[in-house]
């Protein structure tokens, strides 16, 4: 998946200002349209034209507004951090696991920050992007009643068939 397409797809499933306002009203809170717009801004990404020859991961971190943002329970770094000589870390989960791309096989792995042990999450960054869309869709549906992304269930099954770790899928979707 191209990064620009990812950003467009993510923004298409982000809550509208009305959905943000309605979600707050249902909890008994009343917010201004300005605050609703600010909250909505946390769920959309900007794509900036830049070097598209960087590779997907680098383009994602460097050419979007994801730096220091989050999707679900995954908090993204503003730049890629190399750990050891093997891992290019770009996000964190629960302050205990870094999300990294293994330099040797390009797989996405979770790296325990205490033990430096790694577990494969999926085979490549493009598969991880697909997961991020599904995670955002799930969270937006729960929090703002945004309809799930088209073919949500079949796309989730396809992720698992492609080798996405069921353990990590459960951990990340249920946070």
MODELLER restraints for C-alpha pairs under 7 A, 6 or more apart:
rsr = mdl.restraints
at = mdl.atoms
rsr.add(forms.Gaussian(group=physical.xy_distance, feature=features.Distance(at['CA:1:A'], at['CA:126:A']), mean=5.69, stdev=0.5))
rsr.add(forms.Gaussian(group=physical.xy_distance, feature=features.Distance(at['CA:3:A'], at['CA:56:A']), mean=6.67, stdev=0.5))
rsr.add(forms.Gaussian(group=physical.xy_distance, feature=features.Distance(at['CA:3:A'], at['CA:59:A']), mean=6.97, stdev=0.5))
rsr.add(forms.Gaussian(group=physical.xy_distance, feature=features.Distance(at['CA:3:A'], at['CA:60:A']), mean=6.07, stdev=0.5))
rsr.add(forms.Gaussian(group=physical.xy_distance, feature=features.Distance(at['CA:4:A'], at['CA:47:A']), mean=6.39, stdev=0.5))
rsr.add(forms.Gaussian(group=physical.xy_distance, feature=features.Distance(at['CA:7:A'], at['CA:45:A']), mean=6.03, stdev=0.5))
rsr.add(forms.Gaussian(group=physical.xy_distance, feature=features.Distance(at['CA:7:A'], at['CA:47:A']), mean=6.69, stdev=0.5))
rsr.add(forms.Gaussian(group=physical.xy_distance, feature=features.Distance(at['CA:10:A'], at['CA:44:A']), mean=6.93, stdev=0.5))
rsr.add(forms.Gaussian(group=physical.xy_distance, feature=features.Distance(at['CA:10:A'], at['CA:133:A']), mean=6.04, stdev=0.5))
rsr.add(forms.Gaussian(group=physical.xy_distance, feature=features.Distance(at['CA:11:A'], at['CA:44:A']), mean=5.08, stdev=0.5))
rsr.add(forms.Gaussian(group=physical.xy_distance, feature=features.Distance(at['CA:11:A'], at['CA:45:A']), mean=6.58, stdev=0.5))
rsr.add(forms.Gaussian(group=physical.xy_distance, feature=features.Distance(at['CA:13:A'], at['CA:137:A']), mean=6.20, stdev=0.5))
rsr.add(forms.Gaussian(group=physical.xy_distance, feature=features.Distance(at['CA:13:A'], at['CA:149:A']), mean=6.69, stdev=0.5))
rsr.add(forms.Gaussian(group=physical.xy_distance, feature=features.Distance(at['CA:14:A'], at['CA:43:A']), mean=5.73, stdev=0.5))
rsr.add(forms.Gaussian(group=physical.xy_distance, feature=features.Distance(at['CA:14:A'], at['CA:44:A']), mean=6.28, stdev=0.5))
rsr.add(forms.Gaussian(group=physical.xy_distance, feature=features.Distance(at['CA:14:A'], at['CA:140:A']), mean=6.65, stdev=0.5))
rsr.add(forms.Gaussian(group=physical.xy_distance, feature=features.Distance(at['CA:15:A'], at['CA:40:A']), mean=6.34, stdev=0.5))
rsr.add(forms.Gaussian(group=physical.xy_distance, feature=features.Distance(at['CA:15:A'], at['CA:140:A']), mean=6.62, stdev=0.5))
rsr.add(forms.Gaussian(group=physical.xy_distance, feature=features.Distance(at['CA:15:A'], at['CA:144:A']), mean=6.39, stdev=0.5))
rsr.add(forms.Gaussian(group=physical.xy_distance, feature=features.Distance(at['CA:15:A'], at['CA:146:A']), mean=6.12, stdev=0.5))
rsr.add(forms.Gaussian(group=physical.xy_distance, feature=features.Distance(at['CA:16:A'], at['CA:40:A']), mean=6.71, stdev=0.5))
rsr.add(forms.Gaussian(group=physical.xy_distance, feature=features.Distance(at['CA:17:A'], at['CA:36:A']), mean=5.57, stdev=0.5))
rsr.add(forms.Gaussian(group=physical.xy_distance, feature=features.Distance(at['CA:17:A'], at['CA:37:A']), mean=5.67, stdev=0.5))
rsr.add(forms.Gaussian(group=physical.xy_distance, feature=features.Distance(at['CA:17:A'], at['CA:40:A']), mean=6.25, stdev=0.5))
rsr.add(forms.Gaussian(group=physical.xy_distance, feature=features.Distance(at['CA:19:A'], at['CA:144:A']), mean=5.67, stdev=0.5))
rsr.add(forms.Gaussian(group=physical.xy_distance, feature=features.Distance(at['CA:20:A'], at['CA:36:A']), mean=5.75, stdev=0.5))
rsr.add(forms.Gaussian(group=physical.xy_distance, feature=features.Distance(at['CA:20:A'], at['CA:40:A']), mean=6.81, stdev=0.5))
rsr.add(forms.Gaussian(group=physical.xy_distance, feature=features.Distance(at['CA:20:A'], at['CA:144:A']), mean=6.12, stdev=0.5))
rsr.add(forms.Gaussian(group=physical.xy_distance, feature=features.Distance(at['CA:21:A'], at['CA:31:A']), mean=6.62, stdev=0.5))
rsr.add(forms.Gaussian(group=physical.xy_distance, feature=features.Distance(at['CA:21:A'], at['CA:36:A']), mean=5.94, stdev=0.5))
rsr.add(forms.Gaussian(group=physical.xy_distance, feature=features.Distance(at['CA:23:A'], at['CA:143:A']), mean=6.99, stdev=0.5))
rsr.add(forms.Gaussian(group=physical.xy_distance, feature=features.Distance(at['CA:23:A'], at['CA:144:A']), mean=5.44, stdev=0.5))
rsr.add(forms.Gaussian(group=physical.xy_distance, feature=features.Distance(at['CA:24:A'], at['CA:30:A']), mean=6.29, stdev=0.5))
rsr.add(forms.Gaussian(group=physical.xy_distance, feature=features.Distance(at['CA:45:A'], at['CA:64:A']), mean=6.56, stdev=0.5))
rsr.add(forms.Gaussian(group=physical.xy_distance, feature=features.Distance(at['CA:45:A'], at['CA:65:A']), mean=5.54, stdev=0.5))
rsr.add(forms.Gaussian(group=physical.xy_distance, feature=features.Distance(at['CA:45:A'], at['CA:66:A']), mean=6.48, stdev=0.5))
rsr.add(forms.Gaussian(group=physical.xy_distance, feature=features.Distance(at['CA:46:A'], at['CA:64:A']), mean=5.44, stdev=0.5))
rsr.add(forms.Gaussian(group=physical.xy_distance, feature=features.Distance(at['CA:46:A'], at['CA:65:A']), mean=5.27, stdev=0.5))
rsr.add(forms.Gaussian(group=physical.xy_distance, feature=features.Distance(at['CA:47:A'], at['CA:63:A']), mean=5.87, stdev=0.5))
rsr.add(forms.Gaussian(group=physical.xy_distance, feature=features.Distance(at['CA:47:A'], at['CA:64:A']), mean=4.51, stdev=0.5))
rsr.add(forms.Gaussian(group=physical.xy_distance, feature=features.Distance(at['CA:47:A'], at['CA:65:A']), mean=6.75, stdev=0.5))
rsr.add(forms.Gaussian(group=physical.xy_distance, feature=features.Distance(at['CA:48:A'], at['CA:63:A']), mean=4.99, stdev=0.5))
rsr.add(forms.Gaussian(group=physical.xy_distance, feature=features.Distance(at['CA:48:A'], at['CA:64:A']), mean=5.78, stdev=0.5))
rsr.add(forms.Gaussian(group=physical.xy_distance, feature=features.Distance(at['CA:49:A'], at['CA:63:A']), mean=6.41, stdev=0.5))
rsr.add(forms.Gaussian(group=physical.xy_distance, feature=features.Distance(at['CA:50:A'], at['CA:63:A']), mean=5.88, stdev=0.5))
rsr.add(forms.Gaussian(group=physical.xy_distance, feature=features.Distance(at['CA:52:A'], at['CA:59:A']), mean=6.20, stdev=0.5))
rsr.add(forms.Gaussian(group=physical.xy_distance, feature=features.Distance(at['CA:57:A'], at['CA:125:A']), mean=6.65, stdev=0.5))
rsr.add(forms.Gaussian(group=physical.xy_distance, feature=features.Distance(at['CA:61:A'], at['CA:67:A']), mean=6.29, stdev=0.5))
rsr.add(forms.Gaussian(group=physical.xy_distance, feature=features.Distance(at['CA:61:A'], at['CA:78:A']), mean=6.64, stdev=0.5))
rsr.add(forms.Gaussian(group=physical.xy_distance, feature=features.Distance(at['CA:61:A'], at['CA:79:A']), mean=6.32, stdev=0.5))
rsr.add(forms.Gaussian(group=physical.xy_distance, feature=features.Distance(at['CA:66:A'], at['CA:76:A']), mean=6.48, stdev=0.5))
rsr.add(forms.Gaussian(group=physical.xy_distance, feature=features.Distance(at['CA:67:A'], at['CA:76:A']), mean=5.60, stdev=0.5))
rsr.add(forms.Gaussian(group=physical.xy_distance, feature=features.Distance(at['CA:67:A'], at['CA:77:A']), mean=5.15, stdev=0.5))
rsr.add(forms.Gaussian(group=physical.xy_distance, feature=features.Distance(at['CA:67:A'], at['CA:78:A']), mean=3.68, stdev=0.5))
rsr.add(forms.Gaussian(group=physical.xy_distance, feature=features.Distance(at['CA:67:A'], at['CA:79:A']), mean=6.94, stdev=0.5))
rsr.add(forms.Gaussian(group=physical.xy_distance, feature=features.Distance(at['CA:68:A'], at['CA:75:A']), mean=6.65, stdev=0.5))
rsr.add(forms.Gaussian(group=physical.xy_distance, feature=features.Distance(at['CA:68:A'], at['CA:76:A']), mean=5.20, stdev=0.5))
rsr.add(forms.Gaussian(group=physical.xy_distance, feature=features.Distance(at['CA:68:A'], at['CA:77:A']), mean=5.12, stdev=0.5))
rsr.add(forms.Gaussian(group=physical.xy_distance, feature=features.Distance(at['CA:68:A'], at['CA:78:A']), mean=5.33, stdev=0.5))
rsr.add(forms.Gaussian(group=physical.xy_distance, feature=features.Distance(at['CA:69:A'], at['CA:75:A']), mean=5.91, stdev=0.5))
rsr.add(forms.Gaussian(group=physical.xy_distance, feature=features.Distance(at['CA:69:A'], at['CA:76:A']), mean=5.50, stdev=0.5))
rsr.add(forms.Gaussian(group=physical.xy_distance, feature=features.Distance(at['CA:70:A'], at['CA:76:A']), mean=5.69, stdev=0.5))
rsr.add(forms.Gaussian(group=physical.xy_distance, feature=features.Distance(at['CA:71:A'], at['CA:132:A']), mean=6.91, stdev=0.5))
rsr.add(forms.Gaussian(group=physical.xy_distance, feature=features.Distance(at['CA:71:A'], at['CA:136:A']), mean=6.02, stdev=0.5))
rsr.add(forms.Gaussian(group=physical.xy_distance, feature=features.Distance(at['CA:72:A'], at['CA:135:A']), mean=6.35, stdev=0.5))
rsr.add(forms.Gaussian(group=physical.xy_distance, feature=features.Distance(at['CA:72:A'], at['CA:136:A']), mean=6.13, stdev=0.5))
rsr.add(forms.Gaussian(group=physical.xy_distance, feature=features.Distance(at['CA:72:A'], at['CA:139:A']), mean=6.40, stdev=0.5))
rsr.add(forms.Gaussian(group=physical.xy_distance, feature=features.Distance(at['CA:73:A'], at['CA:93:A']), mean=6.18, stdev=0.5))
rsr.add(forms.Gaussian(group=physical.xy_distance, feature=features.Distance(at['CA:73:A'], at['CA:172:A']), mean=6.80, stdev=0.5))
rsr.add(forms.Gaussian(group=physical.xy_distance, feature=features.Distance(at['CA:73:A'], at['CA:175:A']), mean=6.53, stdev=0.5))
rsr.add(forms.Gaussian(group=physical.xy_distance, feature=features.Distance(at['CA:74:A'], at['CA:91:A']), mean=6.49, stdev=0.5))
rsr.add(forms.Gaussian(group=physical.xy_distance, feature=features.Distance(at['CA:74:A'], at['CA:92:A']), mean=5.78, stdev=0.5))
rsr.add(forms.Gaussian(group=physical.xy_distance, feature=features.Distance(at['CA:74:A'], at['CA:93:A']), mean=4.96, stdev=0.5))
rsr.add(forms.Gaussian(group=physical.xy_distance, feature=features.Distance(at['CA:75:A'], at['CA:91:A']), mean=5.36, stdev=0.5))
rsr.add(forms.Gaussian(group=physical.xy_distance, feature=features.Distance(at['CA:75:A'], at['CA:92:A']), mean=5.18, stdev=0.5))
rsr.add(forms.Gaussian(group=physical.xy_distance, feature=features.Distance(at['CA:75:A'], at['CA:93:A']), mean=6.35, stdev=0.5))
rsr.add(forms.Gaussian(group=physical.xy_distance, feature=features.Distance(at['CA:76:A'], at['CA:90:A']), mean=5.98, stdev=0.5))
rsr.add(forms.Gaussian(group=physical.xy_distance, feature=features.Distance(at['CA:76:A'], at['CA:91:A']), mean=4.03, stdev=0.5))
rsr.add(forms.Gaussian(group=physical.xy_distance, feature=features.Distance(at['CA:76:A'], at['CA:92:A']), mean=6.35, stdev=0.5))
rsr.add(forms.Gaussian(group=physical.xy_distance, feature=features.Distance(at['CA:77:A'], at['CA:90:A']), mean=5.35, stdev=0.5))
rsr.add(forms.Gaussian(group=physical.xy_distance, feature=features.Distance(at['CA:77:A'], at['CA:91:A']), mean=5.20, stdev=0.5))
rsr.add(forms.Gaussian(group=physical.xy_distance, feature=features.Distance(at['CA:79:A'], at['CA:90:A']), mean=6.70, stdev=0.5))
rsr.add(forms.Gaussian(group=physical.xy_distance, feature=features.Distance(at['CA:80:A'], at['CA:88:A']), mean=6.07, stdev=0.5))
rsr.add(forms.Gaussian(group=physical.xy_distance, feature=features.Distance(at['CA:80:A'], at['CA:89:A']), mean=5.57, stdev=0.5))
rsr.add(forms.Gaussian(group=physical.xy_distance, feature=features.Distance(at['CA:80:A'], at['CA:90:A']), mean=4.89, stdev=0.5))
rsr.add(forms.Gaussian(group=physical.xy_distance, feature=features.Distance(at['CA:81:A'], at['CA:88:A']), mean=5.64, stdev=0.5))
rsr.add(forms.Gaussian(group=physical.xy_distance, feature=features.Distance(at['CA:81:A'], at['CA:89:A']), mean=5.05, stdev=0.5))
rsr.add(forms.Gaussian(group=physical.xy_distance, feature=features.Distance(at['CA:81:A'], at['CA:90:A']), mean=6.49, stdev=0.5))
rsr.add(forms.Gaussian(group=physical.xy_distance, feature=features.Distance(at['CA:82:A'], at['CA:88:A']), mean=4.55, stdev=0.5))
rsr.add(forms.Gaussian(group=physical.xy_distance, feature=features.Distance(at['CA:82:A'], at['CA:89:A']), mean=6.05, stdev=0.5))
rsr.add(forms.Gaussian(group=physical.xy_distance, feature=features.Distance(at['CA:86:A'], at['CA:102:A']), mean=5.69, stdev=0.5))
rsr.add(forms.Gaussian(group=physical.xy_distance, feature=features.Distance(at['CA:86:A'], at['CA:103:A']), mean=5.25, stdev=0.5))
rsr.add(forms.Gaussian(group=physical.xy_distance, feature=features.Distance(at['CA:86:A'], at['CA:104:A']), mean=6.75, stdev=0.5))
rsr.add(forms.Gaussian(group=physical.xy_distance, feature=features.Distance(at['CA:87:A'], at['CA:100:A']), mean=5.71, stdev=0.5))
rsr.add(forms.Gaussian(group=physical.xy_distance, feature=features.Distance(at['CA:87:A'], at['CA:101:A']), mean=5.67, stdev=0.5))
rsr.add(forms.Gaussian(group=physical.xy_distance, feature=features.Distance(at['CA:87:A'], at['CA:102:A']), mean=4.75, stdev=0.5))
rsr.add(forms.Gaussian(group=physical.xy_distance, feature=features.Distance(at['CA:87:A'], at['CA:103:A']), mean=5.78, stdev=0.5))
rsr.add(forms.Gaussian(group=physical.xy_distance, feature=features.Distance(at['CA:88:A'], at['CA:100:A']), mean=5.14, stdev=0.5))
rsr.add(forms.Gaussian(group=physical.xy_distance, feature=features.Distance(at['CA:88:A'], at['CA:101:A']), mean=5.11, stdev=0.5))
rsr.add(forms.Gaussian(group=physical.xy_distance, feature=features.Distance(at['CA:88:A'], at['CA:102:A']), mean=6.42, stdev=0.5))
rsr.add(forms.Gaussian(group=physical.xy_distance, feature=features.Distance(at['CA:88:A'], at['CA:103:A']), mean=6.75, stdev=0.5))
rsr.add(forms.Gaussian(group=physical.xy_distance, feature=features.Distance(at['CA:89:A'], at['CA:98:A']), mean=6.19, stdev=0.5))
rsr.add(forms.Gaussian(group=physical.xy_distance, feature=features.Distance(at['CA:89:A'], at['CA:99:A']), mean=5.56, stdev=0.5))
rsr.add(forms.Gaussian(group=physical.xy_distance, feature=features.Distance(at['CA:89:A'], at['CA:100:A']), mean=3.91, stdev=0.5))
rsr.add(forms.Gaussian(group=physical.xy_distance, feature=features.Distance(at['CA:89:A'], at['CA:101:A']), mean=6.34, stdev=0.5))
rsr.add(forms.Gaussian(group=physical.xy_distance, feature=features.Distance(at['CA:90:A'], at['CA:99:A']), mean=5.95, stdev=0.5))
rsr.add(forms.Gaussian(group=physical.xy_distance, feature=features.Distance(at['CA:90:A'], at['CA:100:A']), mean=5.89, stdev=0.5))
rsr.add(forms.Gaussian(group=physical.xy_distance, feature=features.Distance(at['CA:91:A'], at['CA:98:A']), mean=5.76, stdev=0.5))
rsr.add(forms.Gaussian(group=physical.xy_distance, feature=features.Distance(at['CA:91:A'], at['CA:99:A']), mean=4.92, stdev=0.5))
rsr.add(forms.Gaussian(group=physical.xy_distance, feature=features.Distance(at['CA:92:A'], at['CA:98:A']), mean=4.31, stdev=0.5))
rsr.add(forms.Gaussian(group=physical.xy_distance, feature=features.Distance(at['CA:92:A'], at['CA:99:A']), mean=5.48, stdev=0.5))
rsr.add(forms.Gaussian(group=physical.xy_distance, feature=features.Distance(at['CA:96:A'], at['CA:112:A']), mean=6.03, stdev=0.5))
rsr.add(forms.Gaussian(group=physical.xy_distance, feature=features.Distance(at['CA:96:A'], at['CA:113:A']), mean=5.60, stdev=0.5))
rsr.add(forms.Gaussian(group=physical.xy_distance, feature=features.Distance(at['CA:97:A'], at['CA:110:A']), mean=5.75, stdev=0.5))
rsr.add(forms.Gaussian(group=physical.xy_distance, feature=features.Distance(at['CA:97:A'], at['CA:111:A']), mean=5.22, stdev=0.5))
rsr.add(forms.Gaussian(group=physical.xy_distance, feature=features.Distance(at['CA:97:A'], at['CA:112:A']), mean=4.63, stdev=0.5))
rsr.add(forms.Gaussian(group=physical.xy_distance, feature=features.Distance(at['CA:97:A'], at['CA:113:A']), mean=5.56, stdev=0.5))
rsr.add(forms.Gaussian(group=physical.xy_distance, feature=features.Distance(at['CA:98:A'], at['CA:110:A']), mean=5.62, stdev=0.5))
rsr.add(forms.Gaussian(group=physical.xy_distance, feature=features.Distance(at['CA:98:A'], at['CA:111:A']), mean=5.03, stdev=0.5))
rsr.add(forms.Gaussian(group=physical.xy_distance, feature=features.Distance(at['CA:98:A'], at['CA:112:A']), mean=6.57, stdev=0.5))
rsr.add(forms.Gaussian(group=physical.xy_distance, feature=features.Distance(at['CA:98:A'], at['CA:113:A']), mean=6.53, stdev=0.5))
rsr.add(forms.Gaussian(group=physical.xy_distance, feature=features.Distance(at['CA:99:A'], at['CA:109:A']), mean=5.97, stdev=0.5))
rsr.add(forms.Gaussian(group=physical.xy_distance, feature=features.Distance(at['CA:99:A'], at['CA:110:A']), mean=4.84, stdev=0.5))
rsr.add(forms.Gaussian(group=physical.xy_distance, feature=features.Distance(at['CA:99:A'], at['CA:111:A']), mean=6.40, stdev=0.5))
rsr.add(forms.Gaussian(group=physical.xy_distance, feature=features.Distance(at['CA:100:A'], at['CA:108:A']), mean=5.65, stdev=0.5))
rsr.add(forms.Gaussian(group=physical.xy_distance, feature=features.Distance(at['CA:100:A'], at['CA:109:A']), mean=5.32, stdev=0.5))
rsr.add(forms.Gaussian(group=physical.xy_distance, feature=features.Distance(at['CA:100:A'], at['CA:110:A']), mean=6.21, stdev=0.5))
rsr.add(forms.Gaussian(group=physical.xy_distance, feature=features.Distance(at['CA:100:A'], at['CA:111:A']), mean=6.92, stdev=0.5))
rsr.add(forms.Gaussian(group=physical.xy_distance, feature=features.Distance(at['CA:101:A'], at['CA:107:A']), mean=5.58, stdev=0.5))
rsr.add(forms.Gaussian(group=physical.xy_distance, feature=features.Distance(at['CA:101:A'], at['CA:108:A']), mean=4.58, stdev=0.5))
rsr.add(forms.Gaussian(group=physical.xy_distance, feature=features.Distance(at['CA:101:A'], at['CA:109:A']), mean=6.15, stdev=0.5))
rsr.add(forms.Gaussian(group=physical.xy_distance, feature=features.Distance(at['CA:102:A'], at['CA:108:A']), mean=6.38, stdev=0.5))
rsr.add(forms.Gaussian(group=physical.xy_distance, feature=features.Distance(at['CA:102:A'], at['CA:109:A']), mean=6.90, stdev=0.5))
rsr.add(forms.Gaussian(group=physical.xy_distance, feature=features.Distance(at['CA:106:A'], at['CA:124:A']), mean=6.03, stdev=0.5))
rsr.add(forms.Gaussian(group=physical.xy_distance, feature=features.Distance(at['CA:107:A'], at['CA:120:A']), mean=6.82, stdev=0.5))
rsr.add(forms.Gaussian(group=physical.xy_distance, feature=features.Distance(at['CA:107:A'], at['CA:122:A']), mean=6.09, stdev=0.5))
rsr.add(forms.Gaussian(group=physical.xy_distance, feature=features.Distance(at['CA:107:A'], at['CA:123:A']), mean=4.55, stdev=0.5))
rsr.add(forms.Gaussian(group=physical.xy_distance, feature=features.Distance(at['CA:107:A'], at['CA:124:A']), mean=4.79, stdev=0.5))
rsr.add(forms.Gaussian(group=physical.xy_distance, feature=features.Distance(at['CA:108:A'], at['CA:120:A']), mean=6.07, stdev=0.5))
rsr.add(forms.Gaussian(group=physical.xy_distance, feature=features.Distance(at['CA:108:A'], at['CA:121:A']), mean=5.58, stdev=0.5))
rsr.add(forms.Gaussian(group=physical.xy_distance, feature=features.Distance(at['CA:108:A'], at['CA:122:A']), mean=5.39, stdev=0.5))
rsr.add(forms.Gaussian(group=physical.xy_distance, feature=features.Distance(at['CA:108:A'], at['CA:123:A']), mean=6.21, stdev=0.5))
rsr.add(forms.Gaussian(group=physical.xy_distance, feature=features.Distance(at['CA:108:A'], at['CA:124:A']), mean=5.82, stdev=0.5))
rsr.add(forms.Gaussian(group=physical.xy_distance, feature=features.Distance(at['CA:108:A'], at['CA:125:A']), mean=6.36, stdev=0.5))
rsr.add(forms.Gaussian(group=physical.xy_distance, feature=features.Distance(at['CA:109:A'], at['CA:118:A']), mean=6.05, stdev=0.5))
rsr.add(forms.Gaussian(group=physical.xy_distance, feature=features.Distance(at['CA:109:A'], at['CA:119:A']), mean=5.28, stdev=0.5))
rsr.add(forms.Gaussian(group=physical.xy_distance, feature=features.Distance(at['CA:109:A'], at['CA:120:A']), mean=4.34, stdev=0.5))
rsr.add(forms.Gaussian(group=physical.xy_distance, feature=features.Distance(at['CA:109:A'], at['CA:121:A']), mean=5.06, stdev=0.5))
rsr.add(forms.Gaussian(group=physical.xy_distance, feature=features.Distance(at['CA:110:A'], at['CA:118:A']), mean=5.44, stdev=0.5))
rsr.add(forms.Gaussian(group=physical.xy_distance, feature=features.Distance(at['CA:110:A'], at['CA:119:A']), mean=5.33, stdev=0.5))
rsr.add(forms.Gaussian(group=physical.xy_distance, feature=features.Distance(at['CA:110:A'], at['CA:120:A']), mean=6.55, stdev=0.5))
rsr.add(forms.Gaussian(group=physical.xy_distance, feature=features.Distance(at['CA:110:A'], at['CA:121:A']), mean=6.63, stdev=0.5))
rsr.add(forms.Gaussian(group=physical.xy_distance, feature=features.Distance(at['CA:111:A'], at['CA:117:A']), mean=5.65, stdev=0.5))
rsr.add(forms.Gaussian(group=physical.xy_distance, feature=features.Distance(at['CA:111:A'], at['CA:118:A']), mean=4.35, stdev=0.5))
rsr.add(forms.Gaussian(group=physical.xy_distance, feature=features.Distance(at['CA:111:A'], at['CA:119:A']), mean=6.67, stdev=0.5))
rsr.add(forms.Gaussian(group=physical.xy_distance, feature=features.Distance(at['CA:112:A'], at['CA:118:A']), mean=6.30, stdev=0.5))
rsr.add(forms.Gaussian(group=physical.xy_distance, feature=features.Distance(at['CA:121:A'], at['CA:164:A']), mean=5.72, stdev=0.5))
rsr.add(forms.Gaussian(group=physical.xy_distance, feature=features.Distance(at['CA:121:A'], at['CA:165:A']), mean=5.03, stdev=0.5))
rsr.add(forms.Gaussian(group=physical.xy_distance, feature=features.Distance(at['CA:121:A'], at['CA:168:A']), mean=6.46, stdev=0.5))
rsr.add(forms.Gaussian(group=physical.xy_distance, feature=features.Distance(at['CA:122:A'], at['CA:128:A']), mean=6.70, stdev=0.5))
rsr.add(forms.Gaussian(group=physical.xy_distance, feature=features.Distance(at['CA:122:A'], at['CA:163:A']), mean=6.05, stdev=0.5))
rsr.add(forms.Gaussian(group=physical.xy_distance, feature=features.Distance(at['CA:122:A'], at['CA:164:A']), mean=4.54, stdev=0.5))
rsr.add(forms.Gaussian(group=physical.xy_distance, feature=features.Distance(at['CA:122:A'], at['CA:165:A']), mean=6.33, stdev=0.5))
rsr.add(forms.Gaussian(group=physical.xy_distance, feature=features.Distance(at['CA:123:A'], at['CA:163:A']), mean=6.97, stdev=0.5))
rsr.add(forms.Gaussian(group=physical.xy_distance, feature=features.Distance(at['CA:134:A'], at['CA:152:A']), mean=6.88, stdev=0.5))
rsr.add(forms.Gaussian(group=physical.xy_distance, feature=features.Distance(at['CA:135:A'], at['CA:173:A']), mean=6.34, stdev=0.5))
rsr.add(forms.Gaussian(group=physical.xy_distance, feature=features.Distance(at['CA:137:A'], at['CA:148:A']), mean=5.46, stdev=0.5))
rsr.add(forms.Gaussian(group=physical.xy_distance, feature=features.Distance(at['CA:137:A'], at['CA:149:A']), mean=5.85, stdev=0.5))
rsr.add(forms.Gaussian(group=physical.xy_distance, feature=features.Distance(at['CA:138:A'], at['CA:148:A']), mean=6.42, stdev=0.5))
rsr.add(forms.Gaussian(group=physical.xy_distance, feature=features.Distance(at['CA:140:A'], at['CA:146:A']), mean=5.59, stdev=0.5))
rsr.add(forms.Gaussian(group=physical.xy_distance, feature=features.Distance(at['CA:141:A'], at['CA:147:A']), mean=5.77, stdev=0.5))
rsr.add(forms.Gaussian(group=physical.xy_distance, feature=features.Distance(at['CA:141:A'], at['CA:148:A']), mean=6.04, stdev=0.5))
rsr.add(forms.Gaussian(group=physical.xy_distance, feature=features.Distance(at['CA:160:A'], at['CA:166:A']), mean=6.63, stdev=0.5))
